Amino acid sequence: MSGCLDPDPSIALELAGTALTARVNLSTTPGNAATIASDGLYVQGGFLCAVRRASSNQAFTAPQSALAVSWDTEDFDTGGCFDVAQPTRLTCPVSGVYQITAYLNVTFTTYSAGLDGIKIRANGATELNDVTDVSTIFATPPKAGNRGLWADAVWLGAFASANQKPLMLSGRFRANALDYVEVLLSASASTGASTISGSAAATGGASGAMLAFLHPTPTL
């Protein structure tokens, strides 16, 4: 016998034989996602977090191999993923597979072609992907085995200025509850005082990132 009890649009209780499974849609149900998961509930995909730099540019001196980007503005956060007190971190509230997309609008004093791109780092220690050029990144397995980042898209572009470079990366990774990830800038050959754009009015716009929960970790 199977059936469905649906007392609230955001919560569905499914009966299948003797098993009872609760599904909570976090896009419409506020609350602590980590606590919900620890109660044995199945957490359905849907929560999102989008952050950006909006109040100022982030200054740095190139070259850099792993500069963590600090975010100062939260556009939306339905999963409790971002805390401005820890501005580089995007936290995964429950175990599962996530999608991260990051865009950095970088201006260098002196730009030189090299290994320039975006890295994703987990828990302040493990880099999930290598920075490589577009022609090889899809052929290169992610770091850390199946905990690595599987890239869906990567881009190194150019604006009118030869020293201004837009960088973009989108990919999927597996996380445990309360793991956090950071977006890193890698610019190994460029030199001098440089900035990551925090202005929507700048050519190319402000830098930003989005974290989305896709689905629970598959049981193999």
Number of C-alpha atoms within 10 A of each C-alpha: 6 10 10 11 11 11 9 8 10 14 16 16 16 16 15 12 9 8 8 13 14 16 16 23 18 22 15 13 15 14 12 14 22 17 12 16 16 11 8 10 14 16 22 16 19 16 24 20 21 22 24 24 24 19 14 14 18 16 13 14 14 21 22 17 18 18 18 20 21 21 27 19 18 17 10 15 18 20 25 19 22 24 16 13 8 11 16 20 24 27 22 26 23 25 19 19 20 22 20 23 21 23 22 29 25 24 20 23 16 16 20 16 9 14 16 22 27 29 23 26 21 20 14 14 9 14 21 20 22 19 19 17 15 13 8 9 18 15 8 12 15 19 15 12 9 12 17 23 26 21 20 14 13 23 15 15 11 15 13 8 10 13 16 22 22 21 20 20 21 20 18 20 21 22 23 15 15 16 17 19 23 23 28 22 23 22 24 18 16 22 16 13 14 22 20 24 27 24 18 14 10 10 14 17 17 22 26 26 23 19 25 22 26 18 18 18 14 8 4 3
